[in-house]
Every structure is written in structure tokens, then in C-alpha cells.
Amino acid sequence: MTEQAFGNQINVDRNDDVIKSIGQILLDRKLRLVTAESLTGGLLAASFTSVPGSSRWFEGGFITYRSSAKVRLLGVPAELIDHWGAVSEPVASAMVRGALDRSDGDLAIAVTGIAGPEGGQPDLPVGTIWIAWADRLGLLQTARYEFAGARSDIRSQTVVAAIEGLRLVLAKA
């Protein structure tokens, strides 16, 4: 899936309402959600758990900030990171699959990227984000985003994009 599929115009104010809606869908379908986070450092999981009753549908999350944590906790092959880099579609895909493999979740979201202000490169600038969504039935969707702003802005935009993407994934299923 591409950036154009979700767009960059996501309304941050709708976040709580979207999460409540997602939670109800997950409850109705008897599904549990798990997260695998790098640059957001737990902000995505915190967004889900900020909604009362989320313990009925939110399984938990992995914070795998460093590459070694991605390898150790999610089973991302080190060779994959060495070849593609930690901020890449293959690594985001491996993270989301690892989250499902190492949890009782039915649906997962993984985020990896460069929040800055350091760490960017000409071909991979600060604000480059990969998000992956997957389920146990074979769904795997990915999207690349390029966000701008301060570190906190990029992290917040990533959380909103991940949540909005999940809403769209659930709407199609």
C-alpha cells in the first residue's frame, strides 16, 4: 500500500473517536491488537490504552527502539536490517509479523522511522516512516510516509497515521 492510499491529511482531533470505533470493531470481531514500535517508543500503545475498556481488545506492545531489540524481541533477521536498514518496508513487515508470532494478538501494527533531528540521509531523510498492518489470516499492508516538523511532531503524526491506517484496514475487512 502506498502513501497515497491513506494520504497525509489526517485529523488529529478525531484520534479518540477513531480509537473508540476501532475498539468496538475489534470487540465485535473478537480480535486483539498488538503493536511493535520503534520511533514512537510506546506512544501508539499509549494512545490505544488511553481509551477506557481497551484491555478487552488491546493485547500489548513491543518497544523495539534499537535494531538489536527488533532482532531479539520480534525475531527480525539481522541480515534484513543490515541489507535494507531499520527504516524500510521489509523491516516494518518483519516487525509486524514478529509481533503476531510472539503474542496472542490477532492484528498488529508496526512503526519504524527517523524522528530526528539527527539520523537522516539524502535518500532517507528525517521524517521517513514505514508503517505495517497485518493479521493472522494473511493481510499485510505497508505504507511509507514523509512527515515534517520537530521530533515530537513526527512521532505524533506517525501515531495518527498508524491509527487511521488501522481504521481503513478494518473498514476493508
C-alpha positions in Angstrom: 0.0 0.0 0.0 1.3 3.5 -0.7 1.2 6.8 1.0 -1.4 8.0 -1.4 -3.8 5.3 -0.2 -4.0 6.9 3.2 -2.9 10.4 2.4 -1.2 12.8 4.6 -4.2 14.8 5.7 -5.2 13.0 8.9 -7.3 14.8 11.6 -5.6 14.5 14.9 -8.7 15.7 16.8 -10.5 12.6 15.7 -8.0 10.3 17.4 -10.0 9.3 20.4 -13.2 8.8 18.4 -11.4 6.7 15.9 -9.8 4.6 18.7 -13.2 4.0 20.3 -14.6 3.0 16.9 -11.6 0.6 16.3 -12.1 -0.8 19.8 -15.7 -1.6 19.1 -14.9 -3.2 15.8 -12.2 -5.4 17.4 -14.6 -6.3 20.2 -17.4 -7.2 17.7 -15.0 -9.4 15.7 -13.4 -10.9 18.9 -9.9 -9.7 17.9 -7.0 -8.4 19.9 -4.5 -5.8 18.8 -0.7 -5.8 19.3 1.8 -3.1 18.5 5.5 -3.1 17.6 7.1 0.3 17.9 10.4 1.9 17.2 10.5 5.7 16.8 7.2 6.2 18.7 8.6 4.5 21.8 5.2 3.3 23.1 3.1 6.3 22.1 1.0 4.2 19.8 0.2 1.7 22.6 -0.4 4.6 25.0 -3.0 6.0 22.5 -4.9 2.8 22.5 -4.8 2.3 26.2 -5.9 5.8 26.9 -9.4 4.7 26.0 -11.4 3.1 28.8 -12.1 -0.6 28.2 -9.2 -1.1 25.9 -8.0 -4.0 27.9 -10.8 -6.0 26.3 -9.2 -5.7 22.8 -5.6 -4.4 23.3 -3.2 -7.3 23.8 0.1 -5.3 24.4 3.0 -3.9 22.6 6.7 -4.2 21.9 9.0 -1.2 22.1 12.0 -2.1 19.9 13.8 1.1 19.5 17.2 -0.3 18.7 17.9 -2.8 15.9 19.1 -5.4 18.4 15.7 -5.2 20.1 14.0 -5.8 16.8 16.1 -8.9 16.4 15.8 -10.2 19.9 12.2 -9.4 20.8 10.5 -9.6 17.4 12.7 -12.0 15.5 13.6 -9.6 12.7 16.5 -11.2 10.9 19.7 -9.1 11.5 20.6 -9.7 7.8 17.4 -8.0 6.8 18.3 -4.9 8.8 21.9 -5.0 7.5 20.7 -5.2 3.9 17.7 -2.8 3.9 18.2 -0.7 7.0 16.0 -0.5 10.1 13.8 2.1 8.4 12.5 0.1 5.4 9.4 -1.8 4.2 11.0 -5.2 4.7 11.8 -4.4 8.3 8.4 -2.9 9.1 6.9 -6.1 7.6 9.1 -8.4 9.7 8.3 -6.3 12.8 4.5 -6.7 12.3 4.8 -10.4 11.7 7.1 -10.8 14.7 4.6 -9.0 16.9 1.9 -11.5 15.8 4.3 -14.5 16.2 5.3 -13.5 19.7 1.9 -12.6 21.1 -1.7 -13.6 21.4 -2.8 -10.7 19.2 -4.8 -11.2 16.1 -4.0 -8.0 14.4 -0.8 -5.9 14.6 0.7 -2.6 13.7 4.4 -1.9 13.4 6.1 1.5 13.0 9.7 2.3 12.2 11.3 5.6 11.1 13.5 8.6 11.7 12.1 11.2 14.1 15.3 13.3 14.0 16.6 15.8 14.3 19.7 13.7 13.5 19.9 10.4 11.6 18.6 11.4 8.2 20.4 10.8 5.0 19.8 12.2 1.5 18.0 9.0 0.4 16.3 8.6 3.8 15.5 12.0 5.3 14.3 12.7 8.8 10.6 12.2 8.8 10.7 9.0 6.7 8.3 6.5 8.3 7.2 2.9 7.4 4.1 1.5 8.9 2.8 -2.1 8.5 -0.5 -3.7 9.4 -1.0 -7.4 9.5 -3.4 -10.1 10.7 -3.1 -13.9 11.2 -5.2 -14.5 8.1 -2.6 -13.2 5.6 -3.2 -9.5 5.5 -0.1 -7.4 5.2 -0.2 -3.8 4.2 2.5 -1.2 4.3 2.8 2.5 3.7 5.7 4.9 3.6 5.2 8.5 4.9 7.4 11.5 4.9 6.5 13.8 7.8 7.9 17.2 8.6 8.4 19.2 11.8 10.1 18.8 15.1 10.8 15.3 16.5 7.6 15.4 18.6 5.5 16.4 15.6 6.9 13.5 13.5 6.2 11.0 16.3 2.7 12.3 16.8 2.0 12.2 13.0 3.2 8.6 12.9 0.8 7.6 15.7 -2.1 9.3 14.0 -1.2 7.7 10.6 -0.9 4.2 12.2 -4.3 4.6 13.9 -6.0 6.0 10.8 -4.5 3.2 8.7 -5.8 0.6 11.1 -9.3 2.1 10.7 -9.0 1.9 7.0 -7.7 -1.7 7.1 -10.7 -2.7 9.4 -13.2 -1.0 7.1 -12.0 -3.1 4.1 -12.0 -6.4 6.0 
